[in-house]
Amino acid sequence: MVAIQEVQRLQTNVEIVPTQQSKETRINWLRWITDPDIRQWMCGNLPTKPEEVYHWVDSATTDPRRHYFDILLDNKPIGFINIREDHAPSNTGEIGIVIGEKMHQGRGIGHQALDKLVSYAKNTTHLTSLRALIKPNNEKSIKLFTQSGFTYTTSVMIEGTPMLKFEKQLV
């Protein structure tokens, strides 16, 4: 079984493309971020009602400090990944990632999407570092980010939720 999973990891065609305002995006995001199995790992006061999620999608695609990308597998959306730039004069951006289609979790797709996002940040933005805030019991995300060169720096509280901060220098 492990050998089959490794072959599946190597044969995936993962791309990230800028998120567009569309009915499909709104429906997917609503389904993903309201799923309790996914939502448990997310931080902050996230929308739960359809109209709130649709507004969130629309603002994510128009705010110049937010770079949202759909994660595509064989041209089908299976999640999203983003960088939110801190306010000036900071040159740091915060990363978030959701693999919303559960059948594709744990297959290395997050690694591929994160590598592409880091490359985008290095080559397209003014950012010099990236940060990820991860819940302490989210072992999969901790492994993803540490394997991608992020280093644990400190623990912080975000809206009453303990989080681990991981950072990566881009220069």
Residue pairs with C-beta under 8 A, 6 or more apart in sequence:
5 106
5 107
8 107
9 107
9 108
12 73
12 74
12 107
12 108
12 109
12 112
13 73
13 74
14 71
14 72
14 73
14 109
14 112
14 113
14 116
15 71
15 72
15 75
15 116
16 69
16 70
16 71
16 72
16 81
16 113
16 116
16 117
16 120
17 69
17 70
17 72
18 61
18 67
18 68
18 69
18 70
19 25
19 57
19 60
19 61
19 68
19 69
19 70
19 80
20 61
20 70
21 57
21 58
21 61
24 77
25 57
25 70
25 77
26 50
26 53
26 54
26 57
28 77
28 100
29 53
29 56
29 57
29 80
29 100
30 50
30 53
30 54
31 100
32 38
32 79
32 80
32 98
32 100
33 39
33 42
33 46
33 47
33 53
33 98
34 48
34 53
35 100
37 102
38 98
38 100
39 46
41 135
41 138
41 141
42 96
42 98
43 133
43 135
43 158
43 159
43 161
43 163
44 158
44 159
45 159
46 56
47 53
47 55
47 56
59 66
60 66
60 68
60 82
61 68
65 84
65 85
65 87
66 82
66 83
66 84
66 85
67 82
67 83
67 84
67 85
67 93
67 120
67 125
68 80
68 81
68 82
69 80
69 81
69 82
69 113
69 117
69 120
70 77
70 79
70 80
71 77
71 78
71 79
71 80
71 81
71 97
71 99
71 109
71 113
72 78
73 101
73 104
73 109
78 99
78 100
78 101
78 104
78 109
79 97
79 98
79 99
79 100
79 101
79 104
79 109
79 113
80 97
80 98
80 100
81 95
81 96
81 97
81 98
81 113
81 114
81 117
82 95
82 96
82 97
82 117
83 93
83 94
83 95
83 117
83 120
83 121
83 125
83 127
83 130
84 93
84 94
84 96
85 92
85 93
85 125
85 127
86 92
86 93
86 94
91 126
91 127
91 128
91 129
92 127
92 128
92 129
92 130
92 131
92 167
93 121
93 125
93 127
93 129
93 130
93 131
94 130
94 131
94 132
94 133
95 114
95 117
95 130
95 131
95 132
96 132
97 110
97 113
97 114
97 117
97 141
97 144
99 105
99 109
99 110
105 140
106 140
110 144
111 144
111 147
111 148
114 144
114 145
114 148
115 148
118 130
118 148
118 149
118 168
118 170
121 127
121 130
121 170
122 170
127 170
128 169
128 170
128 171
129 167
129 168
129 169
129 170
130 150
130 167
130 168
130 170
131 165
131 166
131 167
132 141
132 145
132 150
132 165
132 166
132 167
133 156
133 158
133 163
133 164
133 165
133 166
134 141
134 142
134 145
134 163
134 164
134 166
135 141
135 161
135 162
135 163
135 164
136 155
136 162
136 163
136 164
142 164
142 166
145 166
145 168
146 152
146 166
148 168
149 168
150 166
150 167
150 168
151 166
151 167
151 168
152 164
152 165
152 166
153 165
153 166
153 167
154 164
154 165
155 162
155 163
155 164
155 165
156 162
156 163
156 165
157 163
